[in-house]
Amino acid sequence: MLRLAVPDMVSSSFFPVLAAVDLGFFHDEGVDASVELLPPPSKLFAALREGELDFVAGEASDMLSAFAGWRGAKLLAAVCQHLSFLLVVRKERGATRGDLNVVKGLRIGAAPGPDIALKRLQQRLAQVRDRFAIIMREIADRRGLSMQCDLLSHEDPVQMPEHLQDLLAATLDGLGLPYLRLPSFAGHDTNQLAKIAPVGMLFVPSRAGRSHCPEEWTEPQAVVLGARALLASLMAVDATLG
């Protein structure tokens, strides 16, 4: 019996997996398969790691919660494409389909997953850093050498102030520009400025996501839009924060 599991059975994310089992697609290929519900994502991938499951359908980022450095598991295929997530509010809000104004001023919640994976990845990196000095000394002792390990730089993650994140988002909304909120390792600039003042960041897209390399390329129009967004954001910050 092929054991499959998903973190929920209500979102469209994993519908193809449920349909494949229920409609007998696995059976047609000569494979007996079952699917079970196993939330949250961290528990789901831990079960895969321990050999309790054969396959898991879940967010790629959640894999890091159980497989550090992507080691020990493989991404096989995309279960679905062009996925749309559902934004749900209480009935008394009187929302109509497509009306995003109804969520202004509200707190939006989402299922846990990527945040847990990121925290565990940070913990793992700290363990590797600490272990490096120990391994270095062991090698030095075996070879009769004298070594010294000095940590020249270490920066803890910085959370961008929520009011600045919201201000930047509102500014981009006003310009009609699409955007994503994402983490960034800006340890050499923004991370340092955060020690003396509130900080925020705006990015323009690079082709294929390549940055800080010879292949990096951003379309000129994207640079123009980025400059407009930066100007509008600075003016909004000045008007709001004084």
VEXSEPA-890053 format. One record per residue (C-alpha): residue number from 1; residue in one letter; x, y, z. Coordinates in steps of 0.25 Angstrom, whole numbers, plus 5000, padded with zeros to 4 digits. Layout:
% VEXSEPA-890053
<site num="NUM" residuo="A" east="X" north="Y" up="Z"/>
...
END
This chain:
% VEXSEPA-890053
<site num="1" residuo="M" east="5000" north="5000" up="5000"/>
<site num="2" residuo="L" east="5006" north="5013" up="4996"/>
<site num="3" residuo="R" east="5004" north="5023" up="5007"/>
<site num="4" residuo="L" east="5001" north="5038" up="5003"/>
<site num="5" residuo="A" east="4998" north="5049" up="5013"/>
<site num="6" residuo="V" east="4993" north="5064" up="5012"/>
<site num="7" residuo="P" east="4993" north="5075" up="5022"/>
<site num="8" residuo="D" east="4978" north="5078" up="5019"/>
<site num="9" residuo="M" east="4967" north="5074" up="5011"/>
<site num="10" residuo="V" east="4959" north="5087" up="5009"/>
<site num="11" residuo="S" east="4969" north="5095" up="5000"/>
<site num="12" residuo="S" east="4970" north="5094" up="4985"/>
<site num="13" residuo="S" east="4985" north="5092" up="4987"/>
<site num="14" residuo="F" east="4984" north="5077" up="4989"/>
<site num="15" residuo="F" east="4971" north="5074" up="4982"/>
<site num="16" residuo="P" east="4979" north="5066" up="4970"/>
<site num="17" residuo="V" east="4985" north="5057" up="4980"/>
<site num="18" residuo="L" east="4971" north="5054" up="4987"/>
<site num="19" residuo="A" east="4965" north="5052" up="4973"/>
<site num="20" residuo="A" east="4976" north="5043" up="4968"/>
<site num="21" residuo="V" east="4973" north="5033" up="4979"/>
<site num="22" residuo="D" east="4958" north="5034" up="4979"/>
<site num="23" residuo="L" east="4956" north="5033" up="4964"/>
<site num="24" residuo="G" east="4965" north="5021" up="4964"/>
<site num="25" residuo="F" east="4977" north="5027" up="4956"/>
<site num="26" residuo="F" east="4987" north="5020" up="4964"/>
<site num="27" residuo="H" east="4979" north="5007" up="4963"/>
<site num="28" residuo="D" east="4979" north="5008" up="4948"/>
<site num="29" residuo="E" east="4994" north="5008" up="4949"/>
<site num="30" residuo="G" east="4994" north="4995" up="4957"/>
<site num="31" residuo="V" east="4997" north="5003" up="4970"/>
<site num="32" residuo="D" east="4989" north="5002" up="4983"/>
<site num="33" residuo="A" east="4989" north="5016" up="4989"/>
<site num="34" residuo="S" east="4983" north="5022" up="5001"/>
<site num="35" residuo="V" east="4983" north="5037" up="5006"/>
<site num="36" residuo="E" east="4982" north="5042" up="5020"/>
<site num="37" residuo="L" east="4981" north="5055" up="5027"/>
<site num="38" residuo="L" east="4993" north="5059" up="5035"/>
<site num="39" residuo="P" east="4994" north="5074" up="5040"/>
<site num="40" residuo="P" east="5001" north="5082" up="5042"/>
<site num="41" residuo="P" east="5012" north="5082" up="5031"/>
<site num="42" residuo="S" east="5024" north="5081" up="5041"/>
<site num="43" residuo="K" east="5018" north="5068" up="5046"/>
<site num="44" residuo="L" east="5015" north="5063" up="5032"/>
<site num="45" residuo="F" east="5029" north="5065" up="5027"/>
<site num="46" residuo="A" east="5034" north="5059" up="5040"/>
<site num="47" residuo="A" east="5026" north="5046" up="5037"/>
<site num="48" residuo="L" east="5032" north="5045" up="5023"/>
<site num="49" residuo="R" east="5046" north="5047" up="5029"/>
<site num="50" residuo="E" east="5043" north="5035" up="5039"/>
<site num="51" residuo="G" east="5038" north="5026" up="5028"/>
<site num="52" residuo="E" east="5024" north="5026" up="5033"/>
<site num="53" residuo="L" east="5019" north="5031" up="5019"/>
<site num="54" residuo="D" east="5024" north="5029" up="5005"/>
<site num="55" residuo="F" east="5020" north="5042" up="4998"/>
<site num="56" residuo="V" east="5015" north="5056" up="5004"/>
<site num="57" residuo="A" east="5008" north="5067" up="4996"/>
<site num="58" residuo="G" east="5011" north="5080" up="5003"/>
<site num="59" residuo="E" east="5018" north="5094" up="5001"/>
<site num="60" residuo="A" east="5032" north="5092" up="4997"/>
<site num="61" residuo="S" east="5037" north="5102" up="5008"/>
<site num="62" residuo="D" east="5031" north="5093" up="5018"/>
<site num="63" residuo="M" east="5041" north="5082" up="5014"/>
<site num="64" residuo="L" east="5052" north="5090" up="5022"/>
<site num="65" residuo="S" east="5045" north="5087" up="5035"/>
<site num="66" residuo="A" east="5049" north="5073" up="5034"/>
<site num="67" residuo="F" east="5060" north="5072" up="5024"/>
<site num="68" residuo="A" east="5071" north="5082" up="5027"/>
<site num="69" residuo="G" east="5078" north="5087" up="5015"/>
<site num="70" residuo="W" east="5068" north="5080" up="5006"/>
<site num="71" residuo="R" east="5076" north="5067" up="5009"/>
<site num="72" residuo="G" east="5068" north="5054" up="5010"/>
<site num="73" residuo="A" east="5056" north="5057" up="5001"/>
<site num="74" residuo="K" east="5054" north="5061" up="4987"/>
<site num="75" residuo="L" east="5043" north="5070" up="4980"/>
<site num="76" residuo="L" east="5037" north="5061" up="4970"/>
<site num="77" residuo="A" east="5026" north="5069" up="4963"/>
<site num="78" residuo="A" east="5017" north="5081" up="4964"/>
<site num="79" residuo="V" east="5003" north="5076" up="4969"/>
<site num="80" residuo="C" east="4996" north="5088" up="4964"/>
<site num="81" residuo="Q" east="4999" north="5101" up="4956"/>
<site num="82" residuo="H" east="4994" north="5115" up="4956"/>
<site num="83" residuo="L" east="4988" north="5113" up="4970"/>
<site num="84" residuo="S" east="4978" north="5123" up="4976"/>
<site num="85" residuo="F" east="4978" north="5124" up="4991"/>
<site num="86" residuo="L" east="4965" north="5127" up="4998"/>
<site num="87" residuo="L" east="4963" north="5140" up="5006"/>
<site num="88" residuo="V" east="4951" north="5138" up="5016"/>
<site num="89" residuo="V" east="4945" north="5148" up="5025"/>
<site num="90" residuo="R" east="4933" north="5147" up="5035"/>
<site num="91" residuo="K" east="4919" north="5148" up="5028"/>
<site num="92" residuo="E" east="4915" north="5161" up="5036"/>
<site num="93" residuo="R" east="4926" north="5169" up="5029"/>
<site num="94" residuo="G" east="4917" north="5169" up="5017"/>
<site num="95" residuo="A" east="4928" north="5166" up="5007"/>
<site num="96" residuo="T" east="4925" north="5163" up="4992"/>
<site num="97" residuo="R" east="4934" north="5155" up="4983"/>
<site num="98" residuo="G" east="4946" north="5163" up="4978"/>
<site num="99" residuo="D" east="4945" north="5174" up="4989"/>
<site num="100" residuo="L" east="4958" north="5175" up="4996"/>
<site num="101" residuo="N" east="4955" north="5188" up="5002"/>
<site num="102" residuo="V" east="4947" north="5180" up="5013"/>
<site num="103" residuo="V" east="4961" north="5175" up="5019"/>
<site num="104" residuo="K" east="4967" north="5189" up="5021"/>
<site num="105" residuo="G" east="4970" north="5190" up="5036"/>
<site num="106" residuo="L" east="4968" north="5175" up="5039"/>
<site num="107" residuo="R" east="4978" north="5165" up="5043"/>
<site num="108" residuo="I" east="4980" north="5154" up="5033"/>
<site num="109" residuo="G" east="4984" north="5140" up="5038"/>
<site num="110" residuo="A" east="4990" north="5129" up="5030"/>
<site num="111" residuo="A" east="4993" north="5114" up="5033"/>
<site num="112" residuo="P" east="5007" north="5112" up="5040"/>
<site num="113" residuo="G" east="5018" north="5106" up="5031"/>
<site num="114" residuo="P" east="5029" north="5115" up="5024"/>
<site num="115" residuo="D" east="5031" north="5122" up="5037"/>
<site num="116" residuo="I" east="5034" north="5110" up="5045"/>
<site num="117" residuo="A" east="5043" north="5105" up="5034"/>
<site num="118" residuo="L" east="5051" north="5118" up="5034"/>
<site num="119" residuo="K" east="5053" north="5118" up="5049"/>
<site num="120" residuo="R" east="5058" north="5103" up="5049"/>
<site num="121" residuo="L" east="5067" north="5107" up="5037"/>
<site num="122" residuo="Q" east="5073" north="5118" up="5045"/>
<site num="123" residuo="Q" east="5075" north="5109" up="5057"/>
<site num="124" residuo="R" east="5082" north="5099" up="5048"/>
<site num="125" residuo="L" east="5091" north="5110" up="5043"/>
<site num="126" residuo="A" east="5095" north="5114" up="5057"/>
<site num="127" residuo="Q" east="5098" north="5099" up="5061"/>
<site num="128" residuo="V" east="5107" north="5098" up="5048"/>
<site num="129" residuo="R" east="5114" north="5111" up="5052"/>
<site num="130" residuo="D" east="5117" north="5106" up="5066"/>
<site num="131" residuo="R" east="5121" north="5092" up="5062"/>
<site num="132" residuo="F" east="5131" north="5098" up="5052"/>
<site num="133" residuo="A" east="5140" north="5102" up="5063"/>
<site num="134" residuo="I" east="5140" north="5089" up="5070"/>
<site num="135" residuo="I" east="5143" north="5081" up="5057"/>
<site num="136" residuo="M" east="5154" north="5091" up="5054"/>
<site num="137" residuo="R" east="5161" north="5088" up="5067"/>
<site num="138" residuo="E" east="5159" north="5073" up="5066"/>
<site num="139" residuo="I" east="5167" north="5074" up="5052"/>
<site num="140" residuo="A" east="5178" north="5083" up="5058"/>
<site num="141" residuo="D" east="5180" north="5073" up="5070"/>
<site num="142" residuo="R" east="5181" north="5061" up="5060"/>
<site num="143" residuo="R" east="5191" north="5068" up="5052"/>
<site num="144" residuo="G" east="5199" north="5075" up="5063"/>
<site num="145" residuo="L" east="5195" north="5089" up="5058"/>
<site num="146" residuo="S" east="5191" north="5101" up="5065"/>
<site num="147" residuo="M" east="5178" north="5108" up="5060"/>
<site num="148" residuo="Q" east="5170" north="5120" up="5064"/>
<site num="149" residuo="C" east="5155" north="5122" up="5060"/>
<site num="150" residuo="D" east="5150" north="5136" up="5061"/>
<site num="151" residuo="L" east="5135" north="5140" up="5057"/>
<site num="152" residuo="L" east="5137" north="5153" up="5049"/>
<site num="153" residuo="S" east="5123" north="5155" up="5046"/>
<site num="154" residuo="H" east="5109" north="5150" up="5051"/>
<site num="155" residuo="E" east="5096" north="5157" up="5050"/>
<site num="156" residuo="D" east="5083" north="5153" up="5056"/>
<site num="157" residuo="P" east="5070" north="5154" up="5047"/>
<site num="158" residuo="V" east="5063" north="5168" up="5047"/>
<site num="159" residuo="Q" east="5048" north="5169" up="5047"/>
<site num="160" residuo="M" east="5044" north="5181" up="5038"/>
<site num="161" residuo="P" east="5034" north="5189" up="5046"/>
<site num="162" residuo="E" east="5020" north="5185" up="5042"/>
<site num="163" residuo="H" east="5015" north="5200" up="5041"/>
<site num="164" residuo="L" east="5026" north="5202" up="5030"/>
<site num="165" residuo="Q" east="5022" north="5189" up="5023"/>
<site num="166" residuo="D" east="5008" north="5193" up="5023"/>
<site num="167" residuo="L" east="5011" north="5207" up="5018"/>
<site num="168" residuo="L" east="5020" north="5202" up="5006"/>
<site num="169" residuo="A" east="5009" north="5192" up="5003"/>
<site num="170" residuo="A" east="4998" north="5203" up="5003"/>
<site num="171" residuo="T" east="5007" north="5212" up="4994"/>
<site num="172" residuo="L" east="5009" north="5200" up="4984"/>
<site num="173" residuo="D" east="4994" north="5198" up="4984"/>
<site num="174" residuo="G" east="4992" north="5213" up="4981"/>
<site num="175" residuo="L" east="5001" north="5211" up="4969"/>
<site num="176" residuo="G" east="4994" north="5199" up="4964"/>
<site num="177" residuo="L" east="5007" north="5191" up="4965"/>
<site num="178" residuo="P" east="5007" north="5176" up="4969"/>
<site num="179" residuo="Y" east="5017" north="5172" up="4980"/>
<site num="180" residuo="L" east="5021" north="5161" up="4989"/>
<site num="181" residuo="R" east="5026" north="5161" up="5004"/>
<site num="182" residuo="L" east="5038" north="5153" up="5005"/>
<site num="183" residuo="P" east="5051" north="5151" up="5014"/>
<site num="184" residuo="S" east="5064" north="5156" up="5010"/>
<site num="185" residuo="F" east="5078" north="5155" up="5015"/>
<site num="186" residuo="A" east="5082" north="5170" up="5014"/>
<site num="187" residuo="G" east="5093" north="5168" up="5025"/>
<site num="188" residuo="H" east="5102" north="5179" up="5020"/>
<site num="189" residuo="D" east="5093" north="5191" up="5019"/>
<site num="190" residuo="T" east="5078" north="5190" up="5024"/>
<site num="191" residuo="N" east="5082" north="5181" up="5036"/>
<site num="192" residuo="Q" east="5092" north="5191" up="5040"/>
<site num="193" residuo="L" east="5083" north="5203" up="5039"/>
<site num="194" residuo="A" east="5072" north="5196" up="5047"/>
<site num="195" residuo="K" east="5081" north="5198" up="5059"/>
<site num="196" residuo="I" east="5079" north="5213" up="5059"/>
<site num="197" residuo="A" east="5065" north="5215" up="5051"/>
<site num="198" residuo="P" east="5053" north="5208" up="5046"/>
<site num="199" residuo="V" east="5056" north="5202" up="5032"/>
<site num="200" residuo="G" east="5048" north="5197" up="5020"/>
<site num="201" residuo="M" east="5052" north="5191" up="5007"/>
<site num="202" residuo="L" east="5047" north="5191" up="4992"/>
<site num="203" residuo="F" east="5052" north="5181" up="4982"/>
<site num="204" residuo="V" east="5050" north="5180" up="4967"/>
<site num="205" residuo="P" east="5050" north="5167" up="4960"/>
<site num="206" residuo="S" east="5062" north="5160" up="4954"/>
<site num="207" residuo="R" east="5061" north="5151" up="4942"/>
<site num="208" residuo="A" east="5060" north="5136" up="4947"/>
<site num="209" residuo="G" east="5062" north="5142" up="4961"/>
<site num="210" residuo="R" east="5077" north="5143" up="4959"/>
<site num="211" residuo="S" east="5084" north="5154" up="4967"/>
<site num="212" residuo="H" east="5098" north="5158" up="4971"/>
<site num="213" residuo="C" east="5104" north="5150" up="4959"/>
<site num="214" residuo="P" east="5108" north="5152" up="4945"/>
<site num="215" residuo="E" east="5095" north="5147" up="4940"/>
<site num="216" residuo="E" east="5087" north="5157" up="4948"/>
<site num="217" residuo="W" east="5077" north="5166" up="4939"/>
<site num="218" residuo="T" east="5065" north="5174" up="4942"/>
<site num="219" residuo="E" east="5057" north="5180" up="4931"/>
<site num="220" residuo="P" east="5058" north="5195" up="4929"/>
<site num="221" residuo="Q" east="5043" north="5197" up="4931"/>
<site num="222" residuo="A" east="5044" north="5190" up="4944"/>
<site num="223" residuo="V" east="5055" north="5199" up="4948"/>
<site num="224" residuo="V" east="5046" north="5211" up="4945"/>
<site num="225" residuo="L" east="5034" north="5205" up="4953"/>
<site num="226" residuo="G" east="5043" north="5203" up="4964"/>
<site num="227" residuo="A" east="5048" north="5217" up="4964"/>
<site num="228" residuo="R" east="5034" north="5222" up="4964"/>
<site num="229" residuo="A" east="5031" north="5213" up="4976"/>
<site num="230" residuo="L" east="5043" north="5218" up="4984"/>
<site num="231" residuo="L" east="5039" north="5232" up="4981"/>
<site num="232" residuo="A" east="5025" north="5230" up="4985"/>
<site num="233" residuo="S" east="5029" north="5222" up="4998"/>
<site num="234" residuo="L" east="5038" north="5233" up="5002"/>
<site num="235" residuo="M" east="5028" north="5243" up="5001"/>
<site num="236" residuo="A" east="5018" north="5234" up="5008"/>
<site num="237" residuo="V" east="5028" north="5232" up="5020"/>
<site num="238" residuo="D" east="5031" north="5247" up="5021"/>
<site num="239" residuo="A" east="5016" north="5250" up="5021"/>
<site num="240" residuo="T" east="5012" north="5240" up="5031"/>
<site num="241" residuo="L" east="5024" north="5240" up="5040"/>
<site num="242" residuo="G" east="5029" north="5254" up="5039"/>
END
